[in-house]
Amino acid sequence: MQAYILLNCVPGLEKETISELKRMPEVDEVNGIMGRYDIIVKVASSEPDGIDKVVRKIRIIKHITASYTMPVLYGQGGSIDS
């Protein structure tokens, strides 16, 4: 299963937060973005509850203030379609 997670963090601490996210094995990609959110993260897990676990791990990172998780729908462009 895959998901994209949009994050807000304490202003000025984006680079530190991105570095911490990159150390997580479930994180496939992480980028700073502009707009309503500060960071976008692509995560993946083969476990049925793996996305829930990684979201909980991300939410406890010190400088993250909010998150919005968007699970990928298979059959609508998700990796199973390939």
Backbone as XML, in Angstrom:
<?xml version="1.0"?>
<chain id="A" units="angstrom">
  <residue number="1" name="MET">
    <atom name="N" x="0.843" y="-1.173" z="0.000"/>
    <atom name="CA" x="0.000" y="0.000" z="0.000"/>
    <atom name="C" x="0.889" y="1.238" z="0.000"/>
  </residue>
  <residue number="2" name="GLN">
    <atom name="N" x="0.408" y="2.272" z="-0.657"/>
    <atom name="CA" x="1.127" y="3.546" z="-0.724"/>
    <atom name="C" x="0.233" y="4.666" z="-0.230"/>
  </residue>
  <residue number="3" name="ALA">
    <atom name="N" x="0.855" y="5.738" z="0.215"/>
    <atom name="CA" x="0.118" y="6.936" z="0.603"/>
    <atom name="C" x="1.023" y="8.152" z="0.426"/>
  </residue>
  <residue number="4" name="TYR">
    <atom name="N" x="0.392" y="9.288" z="0.243"/>
    <atom name="CA" x="1.072" y="10.575" z="0.244"/>
    <atom name="C" x="0.623" y="11.299" z="1.500"/>
  </residue>
  <residue number="5" name="ILE">
    <atom name="N" x="1.566" y="11.915" z="2.179"/>
    <atom name="CA" x="1.247" y="12.626" z="3.411"/>
    <atom name="C" x="1.729" y="14.063" z="3.273"/>
  </residue>
  <residue number="6" name="LEU">
    <atom name="N" x="0.816" y="14.999" z="3.480"/>
    <atom name="CA" x="1.137" y="16.422" z="3.475"/>
    <atom name="C" x="1.371" y="16.847" z="4.914"/>
  </residue>
  <residue number="7" name="LEU">
    <atom name="N" x="2.446" y="17.587" z="5.143"/>
    <atom name="CA" x="2.825" y="17.960" z="6.503"/>
    <atom name="C" x="3.027" y="19.462" z="6.649"/>
  </residue>
  <residue number="8" name="ASN">
    <atom name="N" x="2.703" y="19.948" z="7.833"/>
    <atom name="CA" x="3.101" y="21.284" z="8.260"/>
    <atom name="C" x="4.116" y="21.101" z="9.375"/>
  </residue>
  <residue number="9" name="CYS">
    <atom name="N" x="5.081" y="21.999" z="9.411"/>
    <atom name="CA" x="6.079" y="21.940" z="10.482"/>
    <atom name="C" x="6.369" y="23.356" z="10.965"/>
  </residue>
  <residue number="10" name="VAL">
    <atom name="N" x="7.131" y="23.420" z="12.030"/>
    <atom name="CA" x="7.514" y="24.711" z="12.591"/>
    <atom name="C" x="8.305" y="25.484" z="11.526"/>
  </residue>
  <residue number="11" name="PRO">
    <atom name="N" x="7.911" y="26.731" z="11.244"/>
    <atom name="CA" x="8.615" y="27.516" z="10.224"/>
    <atom name="C" x="10.117" y="27.605" z="10.497"/>
  </residue>
  <residue number="12" name="GLY">
    <atom name="N" x="10.891" y="27.407" z="9.431"/>
    <atom name="CA" x="12.336" y="27.467" z="9.528"/>
    <atom name="C" x="12.997" y="26.139" z="9.850"/>
  </residue>
  <residue number="13" name="LEU">
    <atom name="N" x="12.201" y="25.113" z="10.179"/>
    <atom name="CA" x="12.757" y="23.811" z="10.530"/>
    <atom name="C" x="12.416" y="22.740" z="9.488"/>
  </residue>
  <residue number="14" name="GLU">
    <atom name="N" x="12.088" y="23.177" z="8.271"/>
    <atom name="CA" x="11.729" y="22.242" z="7.208"/>
    <atom name="C" x="12.879" y="21.299" z="6.866"/>
  </residue>
  <residue number="15" name="LYS">
    <atom name="N" x="14.077" y="21.840" z="6.692"/>
    <atom name="CA" x="15.225" y="21.006" z="6.298"/>
    <atom name="C" x="15.530" y="19.956" z="7.357"/>
  </residue>
  <residue number="16" name="GLU">
    <atom name="N" x="15.494" y="20.331" z="8.608"/>
    <atom name="CA" x="15.737" y="19.383" z="9.700"/>
    <atom name="C" x="14.676" y="18.282" z="9.708"/>
  </residue>
  <residue number="17" name="THR">
    <atom name="N" x="13.421" y="18.667" z="9.507"/>
    <atom name="CA" x="12.327" y="17.705" z="9.491"/>
    <atom name="C" x="12.459" y="16.758" z="8.300"/>
  </residue>
  <residue number="18" name="ILE">
    <atom name="N" x="12.804" y="17.293" z="7.126"/>
    <atom name="CA" x="12.996" y="16.466" z="5.932"/>
    <atom name="C" x="14.127" y="15.469" z="6.156"/>
  </residue>
  <residue number="19" name="SER">
    <atom name="N" x="15.207" y="15.905" z="6.772"/>
    <atom name="CA" x="16.329" y="14.993" z="7.057"/>
    <atom name="C" x="15.881" y="13.837" z="7.947"/>
  </residue>
  <residue number="20" name="GLU">
    <atom name="N" x="15.076" y="14.138" z="8.946"/>
    <atom name="CA" x="14.589" y="13.091" z="9.835"/>
    <atom name="C" x="13.660" y="12.122" z="9.092"/>
  </residue>
  <residue number="21" name="LEU">
    <atom name="N" x="12.806" y="12.647" z="8.238"/>
    <atom name="CA" x="11.892" y="11.797" z="7.455"/>
    <atom name="C" x="12.660" y="10.875" z="6.514"/>
  </residue>
  <residue number="22" name="LYS">
    <atom name="N" x="13.726" y="11.382" z="5.909"/>
    <atom name="CA" x="14.509" y="10.583" z="4.963"/>
    <atom name="C" x="15.159" y="9.373" z="5.618"/>
  </residue>
  <residue number="23" name="ARG">
    <atom name="N" x="15.344" y="9.406" z="6.922"/>
    <atom name="CA" x="15.941" y="8.272" z="7.641"/>
    <atom name="C" x="14.949" y="7.138" z="7.901"/>
  </residue>
  <residue number="24" name="MET">
    <atom name="N" x="13.676" y="7.373" z="7.649"/>
    <atom name="CA" x="12.657" y="6.347" z="7.898"/>
    <atom name="C" x="12.605" y="5.379" z="6.713"/>
  </residue>
  <residue number="25" name="PRO">
    <atom name="N" x="12.691" y="4.067" z="6.947"/>
    <atom name="CA" x="12.712" y="3.104" z="5.841"/>
    <atom name="C" x="11.424" y="3.074" z="5.014"/>
  </residue>
  <residue number="26" name="GLU">
    <atom name="N" x="10.299" y="3.461" z="5.589"/>
    <atom name="CA" x="9.021" y="3.440" z="4.860"/>
    <atom name="C" x="8.864" y="4.611" z="3.898"/>
  </residue>
  <residue number="27" name="VAL">
    <atom name="N" x="9.725" y="5.616" z="4.035"/>
    <atom name="CA" x="9.632" y="6.823" z="3.208"/>
    <atom name="C" x="10.330" y="6.579" z="1.873"/>
  </residue>
  <residue number="28" name="ASP">
    <atom name="N" x="9.556" y="6.664" z="0.782"/>
    <atom name="CA" x="10.097" y="6.502" z="-0.567"/>
    <atom name="C" x="10.607" y="7.826" z="-1.139"/>
  </residue>
  <residue number="29" name="GLU">
    <atom name="N" x="9.942" y="8.913" z="-0.763"/>
    <atom name="CA" x="10.302" y="10.227" z="-1.312"/>
    <atom name="C" x="9.799" y="11.297" z="-0.355"/>
  </residue>
  <residue number="30" name="VAL">
    <atom name="N" x="10.556" y="12.367" z="-0.229"/>
    <atom name="CA" x="10.145" y="13.501" z="0.603"/>
    <atom name="C" x="10.655" y="14.785" z="-0.035"/>
  </residue>
  <residue number="31" name="ASN">
    <atom name="N" x="9.795" y="15.789" z="-0.093"/>
    <atom name="CA" x="10.156" y="17.063" z="-0.714"/>
    <atom name="C" x="9.520" y="18.220" z="0.039"/>
  </residue>
  <residue number="32" name="GLY">
    <atom name="N" x="10.249" y="19.325" z="0.110"/>
    <atom name="CA" x="9.659" y="20.564" z="0.581"/>
    <atom name="C" x="8.782" y="21.139" z="-0.517"/>
  </residue>
  <residue number="33" name="ILE">
    <atom name="N" x="7.653" y="21.720" z="-0.133"/>
    <atom name="CA" x="6.726" y="22.299" z="-1.112"/>
    <atom name="C" x="6.271" y="23.677" z="-0.621"/>
  </residue>
  <residue number="34" name="MET">
    <atom name="N" x="5.654" y="24.436" z="-1.522"/>
    <atom name="CA" x="5.138" y="25.759" z="-1.185"/>
    <atom name="C" x="3.621" y="25.706" z="-1.203"/>
  </residue>
  <residue number="35" name="GLY">
    <atom name="N" x="3.006" y="26.505" z="-0.365"/>
    <atom name="CA" x="1.554" y="26.550" z="-0.312"/>
    <atom name="C" x="1.053" y="26.272" z="1.092"/>
  </residue>
  <residue number="36" name="ARG">
    <atom name="N" x="-0.107" y="25.667" z="1.184"/>
    <atom name="CA" x="-0.740" y="25.397" z="2.472"/>
    <atom name="C" x="0.084" y="24.435" z="3.340"/>
  </residue>
  <residue number="37" name="TYR">
    <atom name="N" x="0.803" y="23.535" z="2.700"/>
    <atom name="CA" x="1.633" y="22.561" z="3.410"/>
    <atom name="C" x="3.101" y="22.835" z="3.133"/>
  </residue>
  <residue number="38" name="ASP">
    <atom name="N" x="3.963" y="22.304" z="4.005"/>
    <atom name="CA" x="5.397" y="22.544" z="3.909"/>
    <atom name="C" x="6.168" y="21.391" z="3.275"/>
  </residue>
  <residue number="39" name="ILE">
    <atom name="N" x="5.679" y="20.160" z="3.473"/>
    <atom name="CA" x="6.405" y="18.960" z="3.064"/>
    <atom name="C" x="5.416" y="17.941" z="2.518"/>
  </residue>
  <residue number="40" name="ILE">
    <atom name="N" x="5.828" y="17.226" z="1.467"/>
    <atom name="CA" x="5.055" y="16.093" z="0.974"/>
    <atom name="C" x="5.937" y="14.845" z="1.085"/>
  </residue>
  <residue number="41" name="VAL">
    <atom name="N" x="5.322" y="13.760" z="1.564"/>
    <atom name="CA" x="6.039" y="12.510" z="1.788"/>
    <atom name="C" x="5.286" y="11.388" z="1.086"/>
  </residue>
  <residue number="42" name="LYS">
    <atom name="N" x="6.019" y="10.553" z="0.361"/>
    <atom name="CA" x="5.448" y="9.346" z="-0.239"/>
    <atom name="C" x="5.936" y="8.167" z="0.596"/>
  </residue>
  <residue number="43" name="VAL">
    <atom name="N" x="4.995" y="7.370" z="1.109"/>
    <atom name="CA" x="5.345" y="6.222" z="1.943"/>
    <atom name="C" x="4.750" y="4.953" z="1.356"/>
  </residue>
  <residue number="44" name="ALA">
    <atom name="N" x="5.332" y="3.826" z="1.718"/>
    <atom name="CA" x="4.836" y="2.535" z="1.249"/>
    <atom name="C" x="5.043" y="1.496" z="2.340"/>
  </residue>
  <residue number="45" name="SER">
    <atom name="N" x="4.156" y="0.504" z="2.352"/>
    <atom name="CA" x="4.275" y="-0.608" z="3.287"/>
    <atom name="C" x="3.578" y="-1.821" z="2.698"/>
  </residue>
  <residue number="46" name="SER">
    <atom name="N" x="4.134" y="-2.989" z="2.946"/>
    <atom name="CA" x="3.502" y="-4.227" z="2.480"/>
    <atom name="C" x="2.579" y="-4.806" z="3.552"/>
  </residue>
  <residue number="47" name="GLU">
    <atom name="N" x="2.648" y="-4.290" z="4.766"/>
    <atom name="CA" x="1.793" y="-4.761" z="5.853"/>
    <atom name="C" x="0.405" y="-4.126" z="5.742"/>
  </residue>
  <residue number="48" name="PRO">
    <atom name="N" x="-0.657" y="-4.866" z="6.113"/>
    <atom name="CA" x="-2.011" y="-4.305" z="6.031"/>
    <atom name="C" x="-2.193" y="-3.018" z="6.839"/>
  </residue>
  <residue number="49" name="ASP">
    <atom name="N" x="-1.583" y="-2.937" z="8.011"/>
    <atom name="CA" x="-1.703" y="-1.735" z="8.834"/>
    <atom name="C" x="-0.433" y="-0.892" z="8.812"/>
  </residue>
  <residue number="50" name="GLY">
    <atom name="N" x="0.418" y="-1.127" z="7.828"/>
    <atom name="CA" x="1.704" y="-0.442" z="7.752"/>
    <atom name="C" x="1.605" y="1.049" z="7.583"/>
  </residue>
  <residue number="51" name="ILE">
    <atom name="N" x="0.653" y="1.520" z="6.786"/>
    <atom name="CA" x="0.499" y="2.965" z="6.584"/>
    <atom name="C" x="0.086" y="3.626" z="7.888"/>
  </residue>
  <residue number="52" name="ASP">
    <atom name="N" x="-0.825" y="2.988" z="8.624"/>
    <atom name="CA" x="-1.220" y="3.537" z="9.925"/>
    <atom name="C" x="-0.013" y="3.673" z="10.846"/>
  </residue>
  <residue number="53" name="LYS">
    <atom name="N" x="0.843" y="2.649" z="10.856"/>
    <atom name="CA" x="2.024" y="2.674" z="11.720"/>
    <atom name="C" x="2.980" y="3.795" z="11.331"/>
  </residue>
  <residue number="54" name="VAL">
    <atom name="N" x="3.232" y="3.950" z="10.035"/>
    <atom name="CA" x="4.171" y="4.994" z="9.608"/>
    <atom name="C" x="3.590" y="6.383" z="9.851"/>
  </residue>
  <residue number="55" name="VAL">
    <atom name="N" x="2.284" y="6.557" z="9.686"/>
    <atom name="CA" x="1.664" y="7.858" z="9.973"/>
    <atom name="C" x="1.843" y="8.193" z="11.453"/>
  </residue>
  <residue number="56" name="ARG">
    <atom name="N" x="1.661" y="7.219" z="12.321"/>
    <atom name="CA" x="1.864" y="7.462" z="13.758"/>
    <atom name="C" x="3.318" y="7.838" z="14.048"/>
  </residue>
  <residue number="57" name="LYS">
    <atom name="N" x="4.270" y="7.165" z="13.382"/>
    <atom name="CA" x="5.689" y="7.499" z="13.567"/>
    <atom name="C" x="5.988" y="8.926" z="13.105"/>
  </residue>
  <residue number="58" name="ILE">
    <atom name="N" x="5.397" y="9.316" z="11.980"/>
    <atom name="CA" x="5.635" y="10.653" z="11.438"/>
    <atom name="C" x="5.021" y="11.719" z="12.341"/>
  </residue>
  <residue number="59" name="ARG">
    <atom name="N" x="3.824" y="11.473" z="12.835"/>
    <atom name="CA" x="3.133" y="12.484" z="13.649"/>
    <atom name="C" x="3.854" y="12.815" z="14.950"/>
  </residue>
  <residue number="60" name="ILE">
    <atom name="N" x="4.705" y="11.910" z="15.438"/>
    <atom name="CA" x="5.396" y="12.209" z="16.701"/>
    <atom name="C" x="6.745" y="12.900" z="16.491"/>
  </residue>
  <residue number="61" name="ILE">
    <atom name="N" x="7.123" y="13.134" z="15.235"/>
    <atom name="CA" x="8.359" y="13.882" z="14.976"/>
    <atom name="C" x="8.190" y="15.288" z="15.565"/>
  </residue>
  <residue number="62" name="LYS">
    <atom name="N" x="9.193" y="15.699" z="16.291"/>
    <atom name="CA" x="9.132" y="16.900" z="17.129"/>
    <atom name="C" x="8.567" y="18.153" z="16.449"/>
  </residue>
  <residue number="63" name="HIS">
    <atom name="N" x="9.001" y="18.478" z="15.230"/>
    <atom name="CA" x="8.637" y="19.764" z="14.623"/>
    <atom name="C" x="7.414" y="19.714" z="13.716"/>
  </residue>
  <residue number="64" name="ILE">
    <atom name="N" x="6.771" y="18.559" z="13.599"/>
    <atom name="CA" x="5.568" y="18.453" z="12.759"/>
    <atom name="C" x="4.363" y="18.926" z="13.564"/>
  </residue>
  <residue number="65" name="THR">
    <atom name="N" x="3.592" y="19.829" z="12.948"/>
    <atom name="CA" x="2.441" y="20.405" z="13.642"/>
    <atom name="C" x="1.103" y="19.902" z="13.117"/>
  </residue>
  <residue number="66" name="ALA">
    <atom name="N" x="1.062" y="19.376" z="11.883"/>
    <atom name="CA" x="-0.183" y="18.865" z="11.308"/>
    <atom name="C" x="0.138" y="17.931" z="10.153"/>
  </residue>
  <residue number="67" name="SER">
    <atom name="N" x="-0.787" y="17.002" z="9.894"/>
    <atom name="CA" x="-0.604" y="16.082" z="8.762"/>
    <atom name="C" x="-1.938" y="15.806" z="8.087"/>
  </residue>
  <residue number="68" name="TYR">
    <atom name="N" x="-1.849" y="15.446" z="6.814"/>
    <atom name="CA" x="-3.019" y="15.076" z="6.018"/>
    <atom name="C" x="-2.600" y="13.899" z="5.148"/>
  </residue>
  <residue number="69" name="THR">
    <atom name="N" x="-3.208" y="12.736" z="5.360"/>
    <atom name="CA" x="-2.804" y="11.509" z="4.678"/>
    <atom name="C" x="-3.770" y="11.172" z="3.551"/>
  </residue>
  <residue number="70" name="MET">
    <atom name="N" x="-3.189" y="10.818" z="2.386"/>
    <atom name="CA" x="-3.988" y="10.459" z="1.210"/>
    <atom name="C" x="-3.542" y="9.086" z="0.708"/>
  </residue>
  <residue number="71" name="PRO">
    <atom name="N" x="-4.287" y="8.016" z="1.052"/>
    <atom name="CA" x="-3.924" y="6.686" z="0.558"/>
    <atom name="C" x="-4.137" y="6.586" z="-0.953"/>
  </residue>
  <residue number="72" name="VAL">
    <atom name="N" x="-3.254" y="5.846" z="-1.623"/>
    <atom name="CA" x="-3.365" y="5.632" z="-3.070"/>
    <atom name="C" x="-4.479" y="4.615" z="-3.331"/>
  </residue>
  <residue number="73" name="LEU">
    <atom name="N" x="-5.316" y="4.895" z="-4.329"/>
    <atom name="CA" x="-6.373" y="3.971" z="-4.742"/>
    <atom name="C" x="-5.858" y="3.101" z="-5.878"/>
  </residue>
  <residue number="74" name="TYR">
    <atom name="N" x="-5.706" y="1.824" z="-5.619"/>
    <atom name="CA" x="-5.300" y="0.911" z="-6.683"/>
    <atom name="C" x="-6.460" y="0.750" z="-7.650"/>
  </residue>
  <residue number="75" name="GLY">
    <atom name="N" x="-6.134" y="0.621" z="-8.920"/>
    <atom name="CA" x="-7.154" y="0.580" z="-9.958"/>
    <atom name="C" x="-7.399" y="1.963" z="-10.548"/>
  </residue>
  <residue number="76" name="GLN">
    <atom name="N" x="-6.798" y="2.984" z="-9.965"/>
    <atom name="CA" x="-6.922" y="4.351" z="-10.468"/>
    <atom name="C" x="-5.540" y="4.992" z="-10.567"/>
  </residue>
  <residue number="77" name="GLY">
    <atom name="N" x="-4.592" y="4.228" z="-11.084"/>
    <atom name="CA" x="-3.249" y="4.757" z="-11.258"/>
    <atom name="C" x="-2.248" y="4.247" z="-10.234"/>
  </residue>
  <residue number="78" name="GLY">
    <atom name="N" x="-2.700" y="3.532" z="-9.212"/>
    <atom name="CA" x="-1.784" y="2.983" z="-8.215"/>
    <atom name="C" x="-0.863" y="1.959" z="-8.828"/>
  </residue>
  <residue number="79" name="SER">
    <atom name="N" x="0.176" y="1.555" z="-8.128"/>
    <atom name="CA" x="1.231" y="0.722" z="-8.699"/>
    <atom name="C" x="0.760" y="-0.642" z="-9.169"/>
  </residue>
  <residue number="80" name="ILE">
    <atom name="N" x="-0.369" y="-1.138" z="-8.724"/>
    <atom name="CA" x="-0.867" y="-2.425" z="-9.189"/>
    <atom name="C" x="-1.295" y="-2.347" z="-10.658"/>
  </residue>
  <residue number="81" name="ASP">
    <atom name="N" x="-1.630" y="-1.141" z="-11.152"/>
    <atom name="CA" x="-2.074" y="-0.962" z="-12.540"/>
    <atom name="C" x="-0.972" y="-1.240" z="-13.557"/>
  </residue>
  <residue number="82" name="SER">
    <atom name="N" x="0.283" y="-1.102" z="-13.177"/>
    <atom name="CA" x="1.384" y="-1.207" z="-14.124"/>
    <atom name="C" x="1.523" y="-2.599" z="-14.670"/>
  </residue>
</chain>
